[in-house]
Amino acid sequence: MNVLAGKRTGAESKVVPADSDAPVFFGLYSHGDSHAAKREGGEGAGEVVPHSYHSAEWFIHFPYPAPGAEEGQNNATDMYDFVATEGQSNHRNLLYATQIRLALHALASPSSSSSSASRKKRPVISLLNCCRSGGLLEFMRRPSAIQPDLALFLMCSSQGHRDSLVSGFWSAFFSELRDTLRRGSGSDTDMMQLFFVAERRYHRENKYEALNHLKEAAFSYDIWQSEFHFSGARVGNVDPWHLDLTAALTTAWESEPASDNDNGPDWTALERLQQSYETGGAFRVTTKPSAQRPTHLVRGVTQPIEGVAQLQDGRWVLWTRSRQHLGERLSGTAGRSPLQPLESSNGRPVHENEKTQLLFEGDEVAPELATQPYRVRITAWKGSNAGRSVDLVETIKRIYADKIAIPGQVTCHRQPAPL
């Protein structure tokens, strides 16, 4: 706190100069949490009031206590005197939102030692990456905190009630900042734009959590019980359902935002996935049984068809996105459909719009074989709704709303500064 306030505690102390208006970036990566600061009916009475910025304190853990922890050194100006720390035995190892608020406002406000002609408000950018870090920014959402000429741009890695992902937004933000500067486009990018692209990168690189929740909420029994053949893999080890969901979630965050005011995902690919499963576009089934794995000609050479599973009656189920998946796997950028051939198996050109979506080929996957649509249901696999149909788009929206750490930002300034 002394560093941010420009208070030197020794001759060699390094602090943020109090008489400067140069921009400051303030970043913290640690553990975080919150505790109640108020009870119903006053001190010591009633139940703990539900968390809000009126009744709780959010904090960040530090591995060492703040100065003044030794007996006899606390005084009237101690940095914890104005913080609700009662009941927290290790509070001197915690940096509270109340303290951060005062430090940030002091940083962004003009120095009292500055001359009236040069009293400028210092731009301050902050990234707080810890569990429940959204609660640390709640003070900025109070009407009394809004100062349009105060150049504060604050970011957090999760909501005030949710744990953050390890690394998570911290890695995504600095990776996007590095790439933006390498492209030489920093002068054309302001902080709000950088936050939005970093947020999309965060969701794209951390989709595994949403994927796991979605697989827990929905599955296709017919596909789950089938053991698919892929060259180089043990039979049954590769699951088309997992691959399709992964590609759909990747595409959702790779698609261009609908507008500058809409930074949300595009669930078109997930919607198409469900439609293709239920109408028979995602899988085909041979009309006749065969003891041998189906084959086809590839540039005049007979090769086994990838992504096939044999039913008990001897017929074969064909996954119609296997060629797109193999293109993704071989190029090392799963989820991006520019990797599939530019022509489908019957020579039809692939439309440009299809390059950003899942490409289920339907009956084009193996036109030399007699096949028919293989319709499958997508249902809940456990709980009170087991066996009932699941809407994938509505389910994933609930997952992001209820279970996923979402980065946030808040600013007082009307026009975020360029990088």
Beta strands, then each sheet from edge to edge (+ up, - down):
strand 1: 24-29
strand 2: 32-36
strand 3: 56-61
strand 4: 94-96
strand 5: 124-129
strand 6: 152-156
strand 7: 283-286
strand 8: 295-298
strand 9: 301-304
strand 10: 308-310
strand 11: 316-319
strand 12: 371-373
strand 13: 408-411
sheet 1: 1+ 5+ 6+ 13-
sheet 2: 2+ 3- 4+
sheet 3: 10+ 11- 7+ 12-
sheet 4: 8+ 9-
end
